[in-house]
Structures are given as structure tokens and as C-alpha cells.
């Protein structure tokens, strides 16, 4: 039997999960949230940045007040908790508010998208990113397998940051080595991760038969002492 996404990531009974990186964070947030909620867990979905308004689904609570959150929860459906709605973007609470939500609400799990990537498949964070809540118990660092073998400038968000961190140049092709260097850099994929959080590297958009480059990247990521596990997620799993 295929392991659930929660099992692959190693989700326990009470987790604050932050999702960073590029290559399908919002899809991962929805998939994991729906899976956990369907299993009977009370799940909150949110972001510490902004999301497209059409990515925020009902039910929604527009405050982090624990009583309002509890009243808004529906059985076996994730609850979005957001702060306000701009014309085309929904703005989430700040990291401190998400920490309080995790500590004081009755939710079993809080899952938060903690940075943006503008639909690209690999990224390095800017100066203000990522906005990871300090109480996060699991941080999922996402990268899309479809970036491998492609020109850096065509598939990366903030490619100049990747160039700065890795010593690559703007004309580089994204190799497993380049991707691993960006993802494992303390100012790259590992930036701002709380010391006690478990780190899961998630390679998304993997073809049905993972190619050599994807397997090479997974092996490199798994060797790092801060990485607890590496998961490869085919299109059909997200």
C-alpha cells in the first residue's frame, strides 16, 4: 500500500508545519491539509505572506482568536485562518501570531506557507524571507524536479541569490549539485529554520520513473546532517 503524504513526511499528532522553497508549496499545503482533515484531525491552513485569493478555500476565519477559530472549524475540512483580503491576494497572519495559534487553539495541526516563489521551481530566499514561525516542528523545503537540466534563469525565483550563494553564473544549467548547493546553504534552503525543527526535503513534480538527476539530488540532500528525510513526490501524489 502506498504511504500517505503525512507518513512520508513523518507527521505526528500535533505539528506546526512550515513549507518553504519552490515547486508546489500551495499544492502541498492543500494536499497535506485535506489528507489530515479527512483522517479526523483539526487542521488550520495559513500563510505568513500572501496567497492568491482563489487559493484560499472555505471555510475561512479572518482572525487568530482561538474562540473564533474553534467556532469556524467544520468536521473533516481544513480551516483557513487569514488576516485580510486585498483585491487579489489574501494576507496571512505574522509568524508570532501563527505560533500563538499553534499553542492556544484546539487545532491538531497548523500548516503554513512561509514564503513565495511566483510559480518557479527552485529559489533562494530574499533578505526578508522565509517567514517561518519559531515554534515550527517540521519545515518542508520544496524543490521541483522539473528545474533539473533547465537554464537557471528560466526556472528560478531570485536566481541572482542562487548565483551569489553557490558561485554559479546566470547562464548555468540547474544540475543536482547546483540545486543541492542552494537548498543546503544556511542562507538558502536552510535559512531561518528553527534549531529544533525537523527538516524534510521534498522533491516535487517527479516523473513516474525518477530519472538519474532526481535520484542524485535526493542522495545529496539526504547526506546533510540537518536533513531528517527526503521525499520524492510524483505529479499524481500532489
N, C-alpha and C positions, 0 to 999 in steps of 0.2 A: 504494500500500500504506500502511495506517495505521501511523504511527510507534509504536514501543513506548513504554511509560511511561518506561523508562530513557532512551531517546533524547529524549523530550520534556523530561525533567528535566535531561538533559545529564550522565548518569553516565559517569565514566571507568572506568579499570581497577582503581583502588584508592581507595575513598572511605569516609569516615565521614560518614554522612548523619543529621542530626538533624531530626526532624519536630515542629513546634510549631503552636500555633493551635487551631482547632476546625473540625469539619465532616467528619470521616472520617479522622483520623490513623491509627487502628489498621488500618482497611481499606487505606489507602495503604501502610502498613508491610508488611502481608501480601502485597498485590499486587505491590509492587516486589520484595520478597524472593523470592517464588516465581518471578517472571519472571527475575531474575538467576540464581537457582539452577538453573532449567531450562536456562539458557544455559551452564551448566558452571562458574559462579563459586561459590566457597565463601563463603557468606553467613551472618552472625550477625545475629539479631534480638534486641533487648532494649529495656528502658526504664530511665530514671533515676528513675522514680517508681513507680507501681503499675499493674497491669493486672488486669482480671477474669480469674480463674483459667481460665475456659473460652476465653479468647482466646490463651492460651499453648499452642501445639500441640507435639506430639512431632516430633522429638527435643528433649530439654531437657538442658542441662548446668547444674548448680547451683553452679558455681564458675567464676571467671575465670582459673584456672590454665591457661596455654597448652597444656600437655600433655594435660590433661583435655579441653579444648575440641577439640583435634585428634583425640583418640580418640573423641569423641562425634559428629563430623561424618559424615553419610551423603551419598553422592553425589547431587547434584541436588535436595537438600532443605535448606531453611534450618534452621539450628540456633538455638533459643532459648537464651540464656545469662541465667540469673536467679540471685538470691541466696537467696531463701527463699519459702515458701508460707505465707500466712496463711489463715484459714478460707475466705475467698472472694476473696482478692487474691494475686497473685504480685508480689513485690517485686523490683525490678531492682537492679543494682549502681550505685554512685555515679558521677558524671561522671569522676572521676580514674581509677577502675577501667576505665571504658569507653575512656578514652584509652589506657591501658596495653594493653588488649585489642586495640585497633586497631594499636598499634605492635609488639606482641610475638607476636600469634597469626599463624597462617598464613592467616587469612581474607582474601579479596579485598575484601569489603565488610562494614562494620558499619552497621546501620540501627537507630536508636534513637528511640523515642518519648520526647520530653523534657518534656512537661507534660500536664496533663489538662484536660478540658473538660466532663465529665459529659453527654456526648451533645449538647451545644449546637452551634450552627453558626457562632458568632463569639465571640471572647473578647479580653480584655486580661489580661495576667499579673498575679498577685499579687506581693507583696513577695519571696517565696521562689522565684518562677518566672521564666522556664523554666530547667530544669537541663540546659543544653547543654554537652556535653563541649568542652573548649578546643581539641581537635585536629580538630574537625569541619571537613570540607572543603566540605560542602554543607548548607545549612539550608533546609528546605522550610517555608514559613509557609502554613498551610492556612486557608481560609475557605469556608463553604458558601454557594453561590449562593441556596439557599432562605431565607437570612436576609434577603435584599434585599426591601424592601417590607413587612416584618413589624415589629411592635412590638418595640423593643429588649429590653424586659423579658421577652418570651416566647421569644426565640431566643438570648440572650447568656449566657455564663458570666462572672461578675463584671461585670455591667452597670454597677455603681457605678464601676468602674475606667474603663470606656469613657466614662462621663459626665465623670469627673474629667479624663481626658486630652484629650477632644475639645471640651468645653464644651457638649455635648448635655444634654438633660434626660431624666428617666426615662420620659417619655411619647413620646419620639422614635420615629419610624419609621426603620428602617435603610435609608438611601439609599446610593448608590455613594460619595458624598462622605463620609458618616459612616464607612462601612466602611473607605475608604482612609485617612481620618484616624487611625483606630485601628490599622490594620495597619502604617502607615508611621511611627508615632510611636516615638521612641527608647526610650520606656518601655512601648510597646505591642508590636506585632508584631515590631519590630526589637530588642527588649530582649535583652541578653546574647549577641548573635551575635558570634562571633569575627571580628576585623577581616579576616582573610584568607579567610574562608568565602564561597563563592558563595551568593547568596540567590535562591531560586526561590519565587515566589508561586503557590500552587496554588488555583484556584477550583474546588471540587468540586460535585457534585450539579447540574451544569448540564443543563438540558433539551436535547433533541435539536436544537432551534433556539435558540441562545443569544439571550436577549432583549436589549433595548437597555440595561437596567440592568447586566447582566453585562458586556456589551461596554464600557460606560462605566467600570465598576470596573477592568476589565483595562487599559484605556488609562491610567487614572490611576496604577495601580501600576507600569506599565512606564516611566513618566516619571522615576521616582525613581532617582538616580544609584547607589544601593547595590543595586538590584534587577537581577539578571543576566537573568532571564527570567520571563515569566508564562505559566502553562499553564492551560487550561480543561479540566476532566475531566468528561465526561458520566457519568451513572449507569452506563452499560454498560461503561465503562472501568475501573470500580473494583468 
